[in-house]
Amino acid sequence: MKILHTADWHLGQRFYEQERYDEHQAFLEWLIKTLTEYQVDLLLVSGDVFDVQNPPNKALELYYDFLIQLLKNTPCRYAVITGGNHDSTYSLDAPKELLRLMKLYVVGGATENIEDEIIELKNEAGEIEAVVCAVPFLRDKDIRYNKANLETTEKEKCILDAITQHYQTLADCVKTRKYTELPIPILTMGHLFAQGCRHSEEDEYSEAERKIYVGNLGKIPAEVFPDVFHYVALGHLHRSQIVGGKEHIRYSGSPIPLSFSERKDEKSVLLIDFQKNSIKEIQKIAVPPKIYRKLIRFEGSLEKVLASMEVHRNEYEIWAEVIVETETYNPLINSAIIQATQDSNIKVLKTSLRYVGKSEQDWSKTFEHQNLQEISPEEVFKERCKKENISQEEIEQELLPLFRQIIDELQEKE
């Protein structure tokens, strides 16, 4: 059996107010061709199909058009799609019973009965060809811990214990049902932040992502996934990578760069070739860079930035971030950048100043001259705390985890 693993499509994303439907359309068309070229039997999509919980109609059209093309124009016989932290459980689950009739299985959120996450993939003769434990993003209400009365470290332990137990319960069900006695792949999925993994090649925290468990940055170890699973298909981190040195536990990464910190990453999907219940080969298939716009960060002194822009001015449709290093605030910087990009293919989406050799008080002036769209809510919160003379330790250890919790709860309500 050939399995293709992908995740983090983020359909409907607006990148600094720029729409990306053409890029996503190009990726999905390429994916249809790839499924056909490699004769894929099963498609796994590990969460964050959409970028927001109320996706625009155009994003929904892309999704359903893709499913139609998957059924009509590819040899792919099954698909399993799980929800991520950006997805609405309701939006994904609404048509799941209809899609199931076409062997397209959707698990938008944690199920009331955990065994409903276990999907048997049966051929026309009724024989089980594979089993997928389709674990979506597990929200606070799914993890069920009393976060109000716990310290940060206790919360982290409760989260880890709950996620560990979730996968162990599924593994126990797999054994009880005797799937392990069949010569078939047994797979699981997940949407989480695994220990030791990175968001991007630069090892930056991706601007496109936020911490999905309060105070719990990179604490889910590879050992959480029981050995009964032959392959673990993960989503949430946008960089393709192996977890904990275990070749069968992987992130596919996002198919297009979703932030400037991902601009150097090679985007890909993963093809897993099974011979009965053994992995014969795992192949990384690169998404052609021509599918998505080139992202560039121009960084350094104003003179260096302007010189770099001149080199790239005639390249095809560039989206750029500009970081100008300066000792003092210069009100002419923005006009110099605008002039440098006139009649070029460079569109500057984000501009900021970095004060060199100055105190923290001088650095805060950068904030005063930035567009609010260029600053994350977390950055605004931290800057406000500094103005109230709150220590860095108190911000990081006490206030920031609470702020992230509030943001998470607000976004879930949306």
Buried (B, 14 or more C-beta within 10 A) or exposed (E): BBBBBBBBBBBBBEBBEEBBBEBBBBBBBBBBEBBEEBEBBBBBBBBBBBBBBEBBEBBBBBBEEBBEBBBEEBEBBBBBBBBBBBBBBEBBBEEBEEBEEEBBBBBBBBBEEBEEBBBBBEEEEEEEBBBBBBBBBBBBEBBEBEBEEBEBEBBBBBBBEBBBEBBBBBBEBBBEBEBBEBEBBBBBBBBBBBBBBBBBBBEEBBBBBBBBBBBBEBBBBBEBBBEBBBBBBBBBBBBBBBBBEEEBBBBBBBBBBBBBBBBEBEBBBBBBBBEEBEBEEBEEBEBEEEBBBBBBBBBBEBEEBBEBBEEBBEEEEBBBBBBBBBEEEBEEBBEBBEEBBEEBEBEBBBBBBEBEEBEEEBBBEBBEBBEEEEBEBBEEBBBEBBEEEBEEEEBEEBBBBEBBBEBBEEEBEE
